[in-house]
Amino acid sequence: MSETTLRNVVFDIGWVLVHLAPTWLLQLLRDHGAEVDQLKQVTSRIDLHEHESGRLDGVGLVSNTVSLLPRRPSAELVAAAWIDMFDPDLRMFSLAERLRSRYRVYLLSNVGDLHWAELRRQFRLSKLGQGVVTSLRRAL
């Protein structure tokens, strides 16, 4: 039996490196007339899949979200709440950083452009891995 050498490690970003904590977004939506308790109640109605594939940009996603509400907040406020929902798993970030010294670390994600820009800014993902595989159609 031949020995296999591990060269690459892949981390999913969502639910591995970061967890979603959409409290602010959900409260904002409730404050503007939406009857929502869970993020899924929102994402199922705003074409999230289209956003995560890159066919709907962040402006379109925010517009879809605002249009759900009887009392419409500003698009800027909804966008800010949309991107402010990451709860990092510091143990997983630490593991990725330690593994980076011995292996090529890659990241995997299905987030759209709004979350991707915030994740890169907030968590310096370009320094964490050698590359990323994403569901977005365009290159990151």
C-alpha positions in Angstrom: 0.0 0.0 0.0 1.4 3.4 -1.0 1.5 6.3 1.5 -0.4 9.4 0.5 1.1 12.8 1.2 -1.3 15.5 2.3 -0.5 18.7 0.4 -3.7 20.8 0.5 -6.3 21.6 3.1 -9.6 23.2 2.2 -11.7 25.2 4.7 -15.3 26.1 4.0 -15.8 29.7 5.1 -19.4 29.6 6.2 -20.2 27.5 9.3 -16.5 26.5 9.6 -14.5 29.7 9.8 -17.5 31.9 10.5 -21.0 31.4 11.7 -23.9 33.6 10.8 -25.4 35.8 13.6 -28.2 37.7 11.8 -29.7 39.3 14.9 -29.3 42.9 13.7 -30.7 42.2 10.3 -33.7 40.3 11.6 -34.4 43.1 14.1 -34.1 45.7 11.4 -36.6 43.8 9.3 -39.0 43.4 12.2 -38.7 47.1 13.0 -39.8 47.8 9.5 -42.9 45.5 9.5 -41.5 42.1 8.5 -42.7 39.1 10.4 -39.5 37.1 10.6 -37.8 35.0 13.2 -35.2 33.2 11.2 -32.8 34.2 8.4 -34.2 31.4 6.2 -37.6 33.3 6.1 -35.8 36.2 4.4 -33.3 34.4 2.2 -36.0 32.2 0.6 -37.7 35.4 -0.7 -34.9 37.6 -2.0 -33.2 35.4 -4.7 -30.2 34.6 -2.5 -29.2 31.7 -4.8 -29.0 34.2 -7.7 -26.8 36.4 -5.5 -24.5 33.7 -4.4 -24.0 32.5 -8.0 -23.1 36.1 -9.1 -26.2 36.6 -11.3 -27.6 39.1 -8.8 -25.3 41.7 -7.4 -25.4 43.1 -3.9 -27.4 46.1 -4.9 -30.1 43.9 -6.3 -30.1 41.7 -3.3 -30.5 44.7 -1.0 -33.3 46.0 -3.2 -35.1 42.7 -3.0 -34.8 42.7 0.8 -36.0 46.3 1.1 -39.0 45.5 -1.2 -40.2 42.9 1.3 -40.9 45.5 4.0 -44.0 47.5 4.5 -41.9 50.4 6.0 -38.8 50.7 3.9 -35.5 51.5 5.5 -32.6 52.9 3.4 -30.7 50.5 1.2 -27.5 51.5 3.0 -29.0 50.5 6.4 -30.1 47.1 5.0 -26.7 46.5 3.3 -24.9 47.3 6.6 -27.1 44.9 8.5 -26.6 42.2 5.8 -22.8 42.3 6.0 -22.7 42.6 9.8 -23.6 39.0 10.7 -20.3 37.1 11.0 -19.3 35.4 14.2 -15.8 34.0 13.6 -14.7 30.7 15.0 -11.3 31.7 16.3 -10.2 28.1 16.9 -10.7 27.3 13.2 -8.9 30.5 12.1 -6.0 29.5 14.4 -6.0 26.0 12.9 -6.0 27.3 9.4 -3.1 29.6 10.2 -1.1 26.8 11.8 -1.7 24.5 8.9 -0.7 27.2 6.4 2.9 26.7 7.4 2.9 23.1 6.4 0.2 22.8 3.7 -1.4 24.8 1.0 -4.6 26.2 2.5 -7.6 26.9 0.2 -11.0 28.5 1.0 -14.4 27.5 -0.3 -17.5 29.6 -0.2 -20.9 30.2 -1.7 -21.3 33.8 -0.5 -22.3 36.7 -2.8 -20.3 39.8 -3.4 -21.5 41.7 -0.4 -20.5 39.1 2.1 -17.3 38.3 0.2 -16.1 41.9 0.3 -16.8 42.1 4.0 -15.2 38.7 4.8 -12.0 39.7 3.0 -11.9 43.0 4.7 -12.7 41.9 8.2 -10.9 38.5 8.3 -8.0 39.1 5.9 -8.9 36.0 4.0 -6.3 36.7 1.2 -3.6 36.2 3.9 -5.2 33.0 5.3 -5.2 30.9 2.1 -3.4 30.4 -1.2 -6.7 30.6 -3.1 -10.4 30.5 -3.0 -13.1 28.5 -4.8 -16.4 30.3 -4.9 -19.8 29.9 -6.4 -19.6 33.4 -7.8 -19.3 33.4 -11.6 -16.7 36.2 -11.7 -13.2 35.9 -10.5 -12.4 37.2 -7.0 
